Amino acid sequence: MNKIKKICVFCGSGLGGKEIYSDVTEKFAAEIVKNGLELVYGGGNIGLMGILSDNVKKHGGKVTGVIPEFLYNLKLGNKNADELKIVKDMHERKKTMYELSDCFVALPGGIGTLEEIFEIFTWQQLALHCKPCGILNIGGYYDSLIEFLNKTAGDDFMKHDHLENLVIDEDFDKIIPKLSACKINKTAKV
C-alpha cells in the first residue's frame, strides 16, 4: 500500500465541450477530501482547475497551487488556495508539484495536461520515482489515448510492464483506492 497524503491533479484550464467533465471533476474533488488527501495542482482559477480546487475547499480540504509567475501576473492564480506557490517558470512548476505530491492523476485537459502526466510517467519508467500515476477517463475522454498507448506497447516502443503501472479508471470513486494499492513494477525501465 502506498501512503498517499497529497494527490497532484493535472487538468484543463478550460471546461471542455461536455458538462460531464465539470460534473465529475466536482465529484472527484469531494472524493479527494473524503479520502483525507490534500490537493496539489497547477494553481489556476479557471476551467477544470478552478472547479477542482474550489470544490476541494468547499468540502473542507486543503489546496496547494503551484503557478508560474507569468500566469500569476495574468491574474490566473487561485487566491482561495491554502497555499499558492509562485515559481519562476513551467519547469520549476512541474518540479515543485512532483516534490510536493505522493501520486499523480490526469483529468481531461489539453496539451499541457498531456505533457504533465507524460513527463511524470516517463520519470516513473526511468525509475526516478515510484509514485503512482493515473488517468481518470471521464466520459471516455482518454479512450483514443489509451488505445494509442496499447499500440505503443504492442509495437515494442514501451514495455507492457510499464504500461501496466499506469492506473486507468472511469470511476471517480475508484481511482484513489487503486492508486493507493498500486505496486510499481520497478523492472519496467528503458
N, CA and C atoms as a LAMMPS dump frame, in Angstrom:
ITEM: TIMESTEP
0
ITEM: NUMBER OF ATOMS
570
ITEM: BOX BOUNDS ff ff ff
-5.0000000000000000e+02 5.0000000000000000e+02
-5.0000000000000000e+02 5.0000000000000000e+02
-5.0000000000000000e+02 5.0000000000000000e+02
ITEM: ATOMS id mol type element x y z
1 1 1 N 0.834 -1.191 0
2 1 2 C 0 0 0
3 1 3 C 0.875 1.249 0
4 2 1 N 0.565 2.18 -0.875
5 2 2 C 1.255 3.461 -0.91
6 2 3 C 0.611 4.4 0.101
7 3 1 N 1.429 5.06 0.887
8 3 2 C 0.908 6.033 1.838
9 3 3 C 0.761 7.359 1.1
10 4 1 N -0.443 7.621 0.662
11 4 2 C -0.731 8.829 -0.102
12 4 3 C -1.347 9.865 0.827
13 5 1 N -0.699 11.022 0.886
14 5 2 C -1.222 12.154 1.66
15 5 3 C -1.595 13.313 0.746
16 6 1 N -0.812 13.469 -0.33
17 6 2 C -1.039 14.572 -1.258
18 6 3 C -1.162 14.032 -2.674
19 7 1 N -2.24 14.43 -3.335
20 7 2 C -2.507 13.991 -4.703
21 7 3 C -2.344 15.182 -5.638
22 8 1 N -1.537 15.012 -6.668
23 8 2 C -1.358 16.039 -7.684
24 8 3 C -2.305 15.73 -8.832
25 9 1 N -3.111 16.713 -9.212
26 9 2 C -4.056 16.527 -10.311
27 9 3 C -3.707 17.497 -11.426
28 10 1 N -3.526 16.93 -12.619
29 10 2 C -3.325 17.71 -13.827
30 10 3 C -4.666 17.757 -14.556
31 11 1 N -5.105 18.939 -14.949
32 11 2 C -6.369 19.041 -15.685
33 11 3 C -6.413 20.366 -16.434
34 12 1 N -7.471 20.53 -17.214
35 12 2 C -7.569 21.65 -18.127
36 12 3 C -7.836 22.996 -17.483
37 13 1 N -7.316 24.03 -18.127
38 13 2 C -7.647 25.4 -17.755
39 13 3 C -8.922 25.838 -18.484
40 14 1 N -9.453 24.933 -19.304
41 14 2 C -10.743 25.127 -19.946
42 14 3 C -11.73 24.116 -19.378
43 15 1 N -13.002 24.281 -19.745
44 15 2 C -14.044 23.385 -19.235
45 15 3 C -14.296 22.185 -20.15
46 16 1 N -13.818 22.245 -21.383
47 16 2 C -14.114 21.175 -22.323
48 16 3 C -15.524 21.333 -22.87
49 17 1 N -15.854 20.495 -23.827
50 17 2 C -17.118 20.635 -24.536
51 17 3 C -18.282 19.852 -23.975
52 18 1 N -18.07 19.136 -22.871
53 18 2 C -19.152 18.322 -22.314
54 18 3 C -19.309 18.623 -20.826
55 19 1 N -20.538 18.708 -20.378
56 19 2 C -20.834 19.005 -18.976
57 19 3 C -20.303 17.936 -18.026
58 20 1 N -20.18 16.711 -18.512
59 20 2 C -19.717 15.609 -17.662
60 20 3 C -18.325 15.888 -17.093
61 21 1 N -17.489 16.615 -17.84
62 21 2 C -16.138 16.901 -17.35
63 21 3 C -16.19 17.73 -16.061
64 22 1 N -17.011 18.763 -16.048
65 22 2 C -17.164 19.601 -14.847
66 22 3 C -17.851 18.84 -13.723
67 23 1 N -18.917 18.108 -14.075
68 23 2 C -19.677 17.372 -13.055
69 23 3 C -18.813 16.359 -12.319
70 24 1 N -18.061 15.57 -13.069
71 24 2 C -17.234 14.537 -12.431
72 24 3 C -16.039 15.16 -11.711
73 25 1 N -15.522 16.261 -12.222
74 25 2 C -14.438 16.953 -11.53
75 25 3 C -14.901 17.41 -10.147
76 26 1 N -16.129 17.928 -10.045
77 26 2 C -16.698 18.311 -8.748
78 26 3 C -16.792 17.106 -7.817
79 27 1 N -17.256 15.984 -8.338
80 27 2 C -17.39 14.771 -7.523
81 27 3 C -16.024 14.233 -7.103
82 28 1 N -15.062 14.327 -8.005
83 28 2 C -13.714 13.86 -7.69
84 28 3 C -13.096 14.726 -6.589
85 29 1 N -13.368 16.02 -6.609
86 29 2 C -12.881 16.912 -5.555
87 29 3 C -13.384 16.449 -4.192
88 30 1 N -14.676 16.109 -4.121
89 30 2 C -15.252 15.612 -2.86
90 30 3 C -14.59 14.296 -2.459
91 31 1 N -14.268 13.467 -3.432
92 31 2 C -13.624 12.173 -3.171
93 31 3 C -12.214 12.369 -2.613
94 32 1 N -11.505 13.367 -3.104
95 32 2 C -10.17 13.684 -2.59
96 32 3 C -10.262 13.979 -1.096
97 33 1 N -11.218 14.824 -0.722
98 33 2 C -11.383 15.197 0.683
99 33 3 C -11.852 14.003 1.504
100 34 1 N -12.782 13.231 0.957
101 34 2 C -13.31 12.041 1.649
102 34 3 C -12.183 11.063 1.998
103 35 1 N -11.177 10.99 1.138
104 35 2 C -10.04 10.093 1.367
105 35 3 C -8.94 10.736 2.207
106 36 1 N -9.19 11.936 2.718
107 36 2 C -8.229 12.597 3.594
108 36 3 C -6.985 13.099 2.899
109 37 1 N -7.09 13.379 1.594
110 37 2 C -5.927 13.817 0.826
111 37 3 C -5.912 15.331 0.656
112 38 1 N -4.721 15.863 0.496
113 38 2 C -4.548 17.269 0.145
114 38 3 C -4.332 17.352 -1.361
115 39 1 N -4.856 18.412 -1.964
116 39 2 C -4.713 18.625 -3.403
117 39 3 C -3.507 19.494 -3.704
118 40 1 N -2.707 19.039 -4.668
119 40 2 C -1.657 19.843 -5.284
120 40 3 C -2.047 19.953 -6.752
121 41 1 N -2.03 21.168 -7.281
122 41 2 C -2.424 21.331 -8.684
123 41 3 C -1.766 22.587 -9.246
124 42 1 N -2.051 22.899 -10.487
125 42 2 C -1.374 23.967 -11.211
126 42 3 C -1.686 25.388 -10.801
127 43 1 N -2.522 25.593 -9.802
128 43 2 C -2.72 26.909 -9.228
129 43 3 C -3.693 27.827 -9.933
130 44 1 N -4.337 27.359 -11.006
131 44 2 C -5.23 28.217 -11.773
132 44 3 C -6.594 28.401 -11.143
133 45 1 N -7.263 29.483 -11.558
134 45 2 C -8.591 29.783 -11.045
135 45 3 C -9.678 29.642 -12.107
136 46 1 N -9.335 29.045 -13.239
137 46 2 C -10.287 28.897 -14.343
138 46 3 C -10.378 27.437 -14.773
139 47 1 N -11.414 27.14 -15.55
140 47 2 C -11.583 25.815 -16.124
141 47 3 C -11.752 24.726 -15.083
142 48 1 N -11.374 23.506 -15.467
143 48 2 C -11.474 22.38 -14.544
144 48 3 C -10.569 22.58 -13.334
145 49 1 N -9.446 23.275 -13.538
146 49 2 C -8.55 23.541 -12.399
147 49 3 C -9.277 24.349 -11.332
148 50 1 N -10.003 25.378 -11.736
149 50 2 C -10.75 26.188 -10.785
150 50 3 C -11.861 25.409 -10.112
151 51 1 N -12.59 24.606 -10.893
152 51 2 C -13.671 23.776 -10.335
153 51 3 C -13.118 22.8 -9.312
154 52 1 N -12.016 22.152 -9.649
155 52 2 C -11.404 21.17 -8.756
156 52 3 C -10.99 21.814 -7.436
157 53 1 N -10.213 22.873 -7.526
158 53 2 C -9.693 23.488 -6.294
159 53 3 C -10.814 24.109 -5.465
160 54 1 N -11.752 24.785 -6.105
161 54 2 C -12.869 25.389 -5.36
162 54 3 C -13.696 24.337 -4.634
163 55 1 N -13.899 23.187 -5.267
164 55 2 C -14.706 22.143 -4.64
165 55 3 C -13.957 21.386 -3.554
166 56 1 N -12.649 21.25 -3.688
167 56 2 C -11.878 20.669 -2.584
168 56 3 C -12.017 21.586 -1.362
169 57 1 N -11.879 22.891 -1.562
170 57 2 C -12.043 23.857 -0.47
171 57 3 C -13.466 23.805 0.1
172 58 1 N -14.459 23.737 -0.777
173 58 2 C -15.864 23.698 -0.361
174 58 3 C -16.137 22.527 0.581
175 59 1 N -15.449 21.413 0.343
176 59 2 C -15.647 20.209 1.158
177 59 3 C -14.694 20.147 2.351
178 60 1 N -13.954 21.224 2.575
179 60 2 C -13.1 21.297 3.757
180 60 3 C -11.691 20.789 3.568
181 61 1 N -11.277 20.579 2.325
182 61 2 C -9.937 20.069 2.055
183 61 3 C -8.9 21.165 1.922
184 62 1 N -7.648 20.739 1.887
185 62 2 C -6.52 21.662 1.75
186 62 3 C -6.033 21.675 0.308
187 63 1 N -5.717 22.877 -0.192
188 63 2 C -5.306 23.059 -1.583
189 63 3 C -3.984 23.814 -1.639
190 64 1 N -3.031 23.242 -2.383
191 64 2 C -1.784 23.932 -2.688
192 64 3 C -1.701 24.086 -4.2
193 65 1 N -1.623 25.324 -4.645
194 65 2 C -1.453 25.609 -6.065
195 65 3 C -0.019 25.994 -6.35
196 66 1 N 0.444 25.615 -7.55
197 66 2 C 1.797 25.965 -7.98
198 66 3 C 1.666 26.61 -9.357
199 67 1 N 1.996 27.879 -9.446
200 67 2 C 1.764 28.61 -10.688
201 67 3 C 3.013 29.402 -11.07
202 68 1 N 3.354 29.393 -12.364
203 68 2 C 4.493 30.203 -12.788
204 68 3 C 4.14 31.697 -12.727
205 69 1 N 5.16 32.488 -12.498
206 69 2 C 4.985 33.928 -12.306
207 69 3 C 4.232 34.584 -13.464
208 70 1 N 4.542 34.196 -14.71
209 70 2 C 3.901 34.856 -15.844
210 70 3 C 2.397 34.602 -15.875
211 71 1 N 1.936 33.435 -15.423
212 71 2 C 0.487 33.169 -15.354
213 71 3 C -0.139 33.898 -14.163
214 72 1 N 0.591 33.954 -13.075
215 72 2 C 0.105 34.697 -11.914
216 72 3 C -0.089 36.171 -12.27
217 73 1 N 0.842 36.719 -13.037
218 73 2 C 0.754 38.12 -13.441
219 73 3 C -0.43 38.385 -14.373
220 74 1 N -0.956 37.353 -15.006
221 74 2 C -2.158 37.477 -15.846
222 74 3 C -3.433 37.339 -15.015
223 75 1 N -3.276 37.3 -13.686
224 75 2 C -4.399 37.188 -12.738
225 75 3 C -5.098 35.828 -12.829
226 76 1 N -4.326 34.774 -13.131
227 76 2 C -4.887 33.431 -13.253
228 76 3 C -4.645 32.567 -12.016
229 77 1 N -3.984 33.115 -11.009
230 77 2 C -3.708 32.359 -9.786
231 77 3 C -4.919 32.307 -8.875
232 78 1 N -5.127 31.15 -8.243
233 78 2 C -6.273 30.959 -7.354
234 78 3 C -5.904 31.445 -5.957
235 79 1 N -6.373 32.625 -5.605
236 79 2 C -6.055 33.207 -4.303
237 79 3 C -6.838 32.558 -3.174
238 80 1 N -7.776 31.653 -3.49
239 80 2 C -8.515 30.915 -2.46
240 80 3 C -7.767 29.67 -1.985
241 81 1 N -6.67 29.335 -2.653
242 81 2 C -5.88 28.173 -2.241
243 81 3 C -5.299 28.43 -0.855
244 82 1 N -5.119 27.362 -0.078
245 82 2 C -4.477 27.496 1.227
246 82 3 C -3.053 28.006 1.073
247 83 1 N -2.409 27.542 0.013
248 83 2 C -1.057 27.994 -0.296
249 83 3 C -0.935 28.097 -1.807
250 84 1 N -0.45 29.235 -2.276
251 84 2 C -0.216 29.438 -3.699
252 84 3 C 1.263 29.742 -3.885
253 85 1 N 1.977 28.747 -4.413
254 85 2 C 3.409 28.907 -4.635
255 85 3 C 3.613 29.516 -6.024
256 86 1 N 4.276 30.648 -6.072
257 86 2 C 4.571 31.309 -7.339
258 86 3 C 6.018 30.99 -7.684
259 87 1 N 6.192 30.314 -8.823
260 87 2 C 7.524 29.845 -9.224
261 87 3 C 7.971 30.553 -10.495
262 88 1 N 9.24 30.354 -10.837
263 88 2 C 9.871 31.071 -11.948
264 88 3 C 9.263 30.715 -13.304
265 89 1 N 9.09 29.418 -13.583
266 89 2 C 8.659 29.017 -14.929
267 89 3 C 7.954 27.658 -14.875
268 90 1 N 7.562 27.154 -16.039
269 90 2 C 6.824 25.896 -16.129
270 90 3 C 7.654 24.712 -15.63
271 91 1 N 8.957 24.733 -15.876
272 91 2 C 9.808 23.631 -15.427
273 91 3 C 9.849 23.568 -13.9
274 92 1 N 9.994 24.722 -13.269
275 92 2 C 10.013 24.751 -11.811
276 92 3 C 8.642 24.367 -11.244
277 93 1 N 7.58 24.717 -11.969
278 93 2 C 6.224 24.335 -11.543
279 93 3 C 6.103 22.82 -11.449
280 94 1 N 6.503 22.116 -12.522
281 94 2 C 6.395 20.65 -12.523
282 94 3 C 7.286 20.016 -11.46
283 95 1 N 8.482 20.535 -11.315
284 95 2 C 9.401 20.006 -10.306
285 95 3 C 8.809 20.182 -8.905
286 96 1 N 8.255 21.347 -8.637
287 96 2 C 7.665 21.622 -7.324
288 96 3 C 6.456 20.733 -7.076
289 97 1 N 5.597 20.596 -8.079
290 97 2 C 4.423 19.733 -7.935
291 97 3 C 4.854 18.298 -7.663
292 98 1 N 5.879 17.836 -8.369
293 98 2 C 6.399 16.485 -8.144
294 98 3 C 6.889 16.323 -6.701
295 99 1 N 7.675 17.286 -6.231
296 99 2 C 8.253 17.184 -4.892
297 99 3 C 7.191 17.196 -3.798
298 100 1 N 6.086 17.896 -4.029
299 100 2 C 5.031 18.019 -3.023
300 100 3 C 4.082 16.819 -2.977
301 101 1 N 4.078 16 -4.021
302 101 2 C 3 15.021 -4.21
303 101 3 C 3.436 13.575 -4.016
304 102 1 N 2.444 12.749 -3.668
305 102 2 C 2.665 11.315 -3.475
306 102 3 C 2.13 10.486 -4.636
307 103 1 N 1.246 11.065 -5.442
308 103 2 C 0.712 10.392 -6.62
309 103 3 C 0.19 11.454 -7.586
310 104 1 N -0.134 11.024 -8.804
311 104 2 C -0.498 11.949 -9.877
312 104 3 C -1.664 11.387 -10.679
313 105 1 N -2.613 12.271 -11.02
314 105 2 C -3.771 11.863 -11.819
315 105 3 C -4.032 12.933 -12.867
316 106 1 N -4.333 12.494 -14.074
317 106 2 C -4.753 13.408 -15.14
318 106 3 C -6.257 13.296 -15.325
319 107 1 N -6.924 14.433 -15.269
320 107 2 C -8.321 14.56 -15.669
321 107 3 C -8.311 15.112 -17.091
322 108 1 N -9.458 15.268 -17.725
323 108 2 C -9.441 15.85 -19.07
324 108 3 C -8.727 17.195 -19.101
325 109 1 N -8.037 17.42 -20.179
326 109 2 C -7.303 18.658 -20.386
327 109 3 C -6.668 18.641 -21.756
328 110 1 N -5.922 19.666 -22.044
329 110 2 C -5.295 19.802 -23.353
330 110 3 C -3.857 19.354 -23.364
331 111 1 N -3.103 19.978 -24.226
332 111 2 C -1.72 19.586 -24.461
333 111 3 C -0.865 19.735 -23.188
334 112 1 N -1.154 20.751 -22.362
335 112 2 C -0.398 20.923 -21.12
336 112 3 C -0.629 19.782 -20.152
337 113 1 N -1.88 19.344 -20.04
338 113 2 C -2.213 18.212 -19.171
339 113 3 C -1.501 16.952 -19.638
340 114 1 N -1.521 16.732 -20.948
341 114 2 C -0.843 15.548 -21.501
342 114 3 C 0.657 15.609 -21.229
343 115 1 N 1.239 16.768 -21.442
344 115 2 C 2.67 16.923 -21.226
345 115 3 C 3.023 16.646 -19.768
346 116 1 N 2.208 17.131 -18.844
347 116 2 C 2.495 16.943 -17.421
348 116 3 C 2.413 15.48 -17.008
349 117 1 N 1.343 14.792 -17.386
350 117 2 C 1.211 13.392 -16.97
351 117 3 C 2.251 12.516 -17.668
352 118 1 N 2.565 12.815 -18.934
353 118 2 C 3.555 12.002 -19.63
354 118 3 C 4.956 12.209 -19.078
355 119 1 N 5.285 13.414 -18.691
356 119 2 C 6.618 13.62 -18.114
357 119 3 C 6.76 12.854 -16.803
358 120 1 N 5.764 12.953 -15.939
359 120 2 C 5.856 12.281 -14.64
360 120 3 C 5.817 10.755 -14.821
361 121 1 N 5.054 10.284 -15.8
362 121 2 C 5 8.849 -16.105
363 121 3 C 6.335 8.378 -16.694
364 122 1 N 6.973 9.217 -17.501
365 122 2 C 8.299 8.896 -18.04
366 122 3 C 9.318 8.787 -16.915
367 123 1 N 9.259 9.71 -15.955
368 123 2 C 10.177 9.65 -14.812
369 123 3 C 10 8.34 -14.052
370 124 1 N 8.749 7.893 -13.951
371 124 2 C 8.491 6.607 -13.286
372 124 3 C 9.14 5.466 -14.08
373 125 1 N 8.984 5.488 -15.402
374 125 2 C 9.567 4.458 -16.26
375 125 3 C 11.08 4.414 -16.094
376 126 1 N 11.691 5.571 -15.929
377 126 2 C 13.149 5.651 -15.789
378 126 3 C 13.612 5.38 -14.356
379 127 1 N 12.672 4.979 -13.497
380 127 2 C 12.938 4.658 -12.095
381 127 3 C 13.484 5.858 -11.316
382 128 1 N 13.055 7.065 -11.72
383 128 2 C 13.408 8.262 -10.973
384 128 3 C 12.486 8.438 -9.771
385 129 1 N 11.351 7.745 -9.793
386 129 2 C 10.434 7.727 -8.655
387 129 3 C 9.544 6.492 -8.763
388 130 1 N 8.862 6.182 -7.676
389 130 2 C 7.92 5.056 -7.642
390 130 3 C 6.538 5.53 -7.206
391 131 1 N 6.2 6.761 -7.534
392 131 2 C 4.909 7.316 -7.161
393 131 3 C 3.871 6.913 -8.208
394 132 1 N 2.681 6.487 -7.768
395 132 2 C 1.647 6.056 -8.718
396 132 3 C 1.181 7.192 -9.626
397 133 1 N 0.905 6.825 -10.877
398 133 2 C 0.391 7.753 -11.887
399 133 3 C -0.903 7.172 -12.443
400 134 1 N -1.876 8.035 -12.701
401 134 2 C -3.141 7.54 -13.205
402 134 3 C -3.839 8.508 -14.132
403 135 1 N -4.843 7.969 -14.796
404 135 2 C -5.71 8.739 -15.688
405 135 3 C -7.144 8.464 -15.29
406 136 1 N -7.888 9.534 -14.983
407 136 2 C -9.318 9.424 -14.747
408 136 3 C -9.995 9.709 -16.079
409 137 1 N -10.486 8.658 -16.685
410 137 2 C -11.017 8.7 -18.057
411 137 3 C -12.494 9.113 -18.046
412 138 1 N -12.74 10.369 -17.721
413 138 2 C -14.103 10.887 -17.594
414 138 3 C -14.803 10.882 -18.951
415 139 1 N -15.932 10.208 -19.005
416 139 2 C -16.746 10.197 -20.221
417 139 3 C -16.03 9.665 -21.44
418 140 1 N -15.028 8.808 -21.233
419 140 2 C -14.281 8.232 -22.357
420 140 3 C -13.322 9.21 -23.015
421 141 1 N -13.033 10.326 -22.336
422 141 2 C -12.176 11.368 -22.918
423 141 3 C -10.839 10.807 -23.405
424 142 1 N -10.266 9.887 -22.661
425 142 2 C -8.941 9.373 -22.998
426 142 3 C -8.972 8.039 -23.75
427 143 1 N -10.108 7.612 -24.251
428 143 2 C -10.196 6.322 -24.948
429 143 3 C -9.171 6.198 -26.075
430 144 1 N -9.062 7.211 -26.92
431 144 2 C -8.119 7.146 -28.048
432 144 3 C -6.678 7.123 -27.567
433 145 1 N -6.385 7.851 -26.503
434 145 2 C -5.034 7.858 -25.948
435 145 3 C -4.681 6.486 -25.384
436 146 1 N -5.616 5.873 -24.696
437 146 2 C -5.388 4.534 -24.13
438 146 3 C -5.146 3.529 -25.245
439 147 1 N -5.919 3.648 -26.307
440 147 2 C -5.711 2.777 -27.479
441 147 3 C -4.314 2.991 -28.053
442 148 1 N -3.896 4.256 -28.142
443 148 2 C -2.568 4.569 -28.649
444 148 3 C -1.473 4.001 -27.738
445 149 1 N -1.636 4.129 -26.428
446 149 2 C -0.635 3.585 -25.501
447 149 3 C -0.534 2.069 -25.628
448 150 1 N -1.658 1.403 -25.813
449 150 2 C -1.627 -0.044 -26.038
450 150 3 C -0.902 -0.377 -27.332
451 151 1 N -1.09 0.435 -28.367
452 151 2 C -0.365 0.231 -29.627
453 151 3 C 1.131 0.461 -29.414
454 152 1 N 1.468 1.478 -28.631
455 152 2 C 2.875 1.767 -28.332
456 152 3 C 3.54 0.562 -27.673
457 153 1 N 2.863 -0.032 -26.715
458 153 2 C 3.405 -1.232 -26.059
459 153 3 C 3.39 -2.417 -27.021
460 154 1 N 2.313 -2.549 -27.797
461 154 2 C 2.214 -3.656 -28.757
462 154 3 C 3.286 -3.605 -29.83
463 155 1 N 3.708 -2.392 -30.186
464 155 2 C 4.757 -2.226 -31.195
465 155 3 C 6.155 -2.129 -30.571
466 156 1 N 6.258 -2.487 -29.298
467 156 2 C 7.536 -2.546 -28.577
468 156 3 C 8.264 -1.205 -28.453
469 157 1 N 7.5 -0.121 -28.343
470 157 2 C 8.101 1.167 -28.018
471 157 3 C 7.97 1.488 -26.53
472 158 1 N 7.235 0.643 -25.821
473 158 2 C 7.103 0.735 -24.373
474 158 3 C 6.915 -0.685 -23.866
475 159 1 N 7.494 -0.968 -22.733
476 159 2 C 7.303 -2.297 -22.154
477 159 3 C 5.89 -2.413 -21.589
478 160 1 N 5.28 -3.568 -21.785
479 160 2 C 3.937 -3.822 -21.247
480 160 3 C 3.917 -3.637 -19.725
481 161 1 N 5.012 -4.053 -19.063
482 161 2 C 5.09 -3.894 -17.609
483 161 3 C 4.963 -2.429 -17.199
484 162 1 N 5.58 -1.56 -17.985
485 162 2 C 5.5 -0.144 -17.639
486 162 3 C 4.087 0.396 -17.857
487 163 1 N 3.471 0.023 -18.959
488 163 2 C 2.11 0.473 -19.215
489 163 3 C 1.155 -0.011 -18.118
490 164 1 N 1.413 -1.196 -17.595
491 164 2 C 0.582 -1.723 -16.504
492 164 3 C 0.729 -0.915 -15.217
493 165 1 N 1.798 -0.12 -15.106
494 165 2 C 1.973 0.75 -13.943
495 165 3 C 1.042 1.968 -13.975
496 166 1 N 0.474 2.271 -15.13
497 166 2 C -0.417 3.416 -15.252
498 166 3 C -1.826 2.999 -14.845
499 167 1 N -2.343 3.612 -13.783
500 167 2 C -3.683 3.304 -13.283
501 167 3 C -4.692 4.072 -14.127
502 168 1 N -5.613 3.347 -14.742
503 168 2 C -6.635 3.976 -15.581
504 168 3 C -7.994 3.532 -15.082
505 169 1 N -8.875 4.493 -14.853
506 169 2 C -10.227 4.16 -14.414
507 169 3 C -11.202 5.219 -14.891
508 170 1 N -12.446 4.809 -15.082
509 170 2 C -13.504 5.732 -15.498
510 170 3 C -14.309 6.228 -14.305
511 171 1 N -14.143 5.607 -13.155
512 171 2 C -14.94 5.923 -11.976
513 171 3 C -14.151 6.777 -11
514 172 1 N -14.689 7.985 -10.727
515 172 2 C -14.007 8.941 -9.848
516 172 3 C -13.819 8.404 -8.437
517 173 1 N -14.661 7.459 -8.02
518 173 2 C -14.563 6.949 -6.65
519 173 3 C -13.707 5.688 -6.537
520 174 1 N -13.167 5.216 -7.644
521 174 2 C -12.337 4.005 -7.61
522 174 3 C -10.855 4.272 -7.844
523 175 1 N -10.528 5.408 -8.442
524 175 2 C -9.133 5.617 -8.835
525 175 3 C -8.21 5.851 -7.638
526 176 1 N -8.669 6.556 -6.607
527 176 2 C -7.799 6.797 -5.445
528 176 3 C -7.45 5.492 -4.732
529 177 1 N -8.425 4.602 -4.456
530 177 2 C -8.041 3.313 -3.864
531 177 3 C -7.086 2.513 -4.751
532 178 1 N -7.267 2.602 -6.068
533 178 2 C -6.356 1.891 -6.978
534 178 3 C -4.95 2.481 -6.937
535 179 1 N -4.848 3.795 -6.844
536 179 2 C -3.53 4.425 -6.724
537 179 3 C -2.862 4.019 -5.413
538 180 1 N -3.648 3.956 -4.351
539 180 2 C -3.117 3.557 -3.038
540 180 3 C -2.618 2.12 -3.048
541 181 1 N -3.287 1.257 -3.803
542 181 2 C -2.927 -0.16 -3.855
543 181 3 C -1.892 -0.478 -4.934
544 182 1 N -1.552 0.495 -5.757
545 182 2 C -0.664 0.287 -6.899
546 182 3 C 0.729 -0.151 -6.448
547 183 1 N 1.201 -1.216 -7.044
548 183 2 C 2.568 -1.684 -6.812
549 183 3 C 3.344 -1.446 -8.11
550 184 1 N 4.268 -0.512 -8.051
551 184 2 C 5.025 -0.14 -9.233
552 184 3 C 6.023 -1.24 -9.577
553 185 1 N 5.955 -1.71 -10.814
554 185 2 C 6.884 -2.719 -11.299
555 185 3 C 8.192 -2.006 -11.616
556 186 1 N 9.165 -2.139 -10.728
557 186 2 C 10.436 -1.406 -10.863
558 186 3 C 11.341 -1.976 -11.941
559 187 1 N 10.982 -3.088 -12.521
560 187 2 C 11.82 -3.651 -13.588
561 187 3 C 11.485 -3.041 -14.937
562 188 1 N 10.433 -2.236 -14.972
563 188 2 C 9.988 -1.667 -16.252
564 188 3 C 10.777 -0.409 -16.581
565 189 1 N 12.021 -0.576 -16.934
566 189 2 C 12.869 0.549 -17.326
567 189 3 C 12.994 0.582 -18.833
568 190 1 N 13.828 1.478 -19.298
569 190 2 C 14.031 1.668 -20.735
570 190 3 C 14.412 0.364 -21.41
